[in-house]
Amino acid sequence: MAFAHDTELPLAVGKTGALGSLAGAMYDAAGLEKALARMKQEGGGRPYNLNFFAHRTPSADRTQYEAWSAVLRPYFEAYGLTENDIPSGGGRQPFDADALACVERYRPPVVSFHFGLPVPEYLQRVKATGAEVWSSATTVEEAVWLEQNGADVVIAQAWEAGGHRGWF
């Protein structure tokens, strides 16, 4: 789960014979490179999953932004914050050219996605590394879409996943 662990957990899981998963969405390009180098160095050649988000980062228009600010204003005031105290960006990196370059360099055996799949060109390049492509679906319609668009494995994920679902 993004921001809940680093390489320690997938390395430990791999030592048990299970498939550990590294949350690639939590890293910038330099951090992902460092994490994957550690996985390669300390992983003993064990398989692992490298997980990403395939979302398209939404942008808010001025009306949406003002509505958001109005809802949060009491909290800013209560905690002595201003909008300038909030970091820009969503905090989780969507799969991009830098992440793709790392996949091509390190060739993890499994690359998984939440919120759909990357653009077809990127997906083809991930598959060209020999990786299996897994992606989560929360409905039958999403599962069918994933199968039709190149996922090798569909991860069925419902509300029982702790309230954390990768629906797209």
Secondary structure by P-SEA (a helix, b strand, c coil): ccccccaaaaaaaaaaccbbbbccccccaaaaaaaaaaaaaccccbbbbbbbbcccbbbbcaaaaaaaaaaaaaaaaaacccccccccccccccccaaaaaaaaaccccbbbbccccccaaaaaaaaaabbbbbbccccaaaaaaaaaacccbbbbbccccccccccc
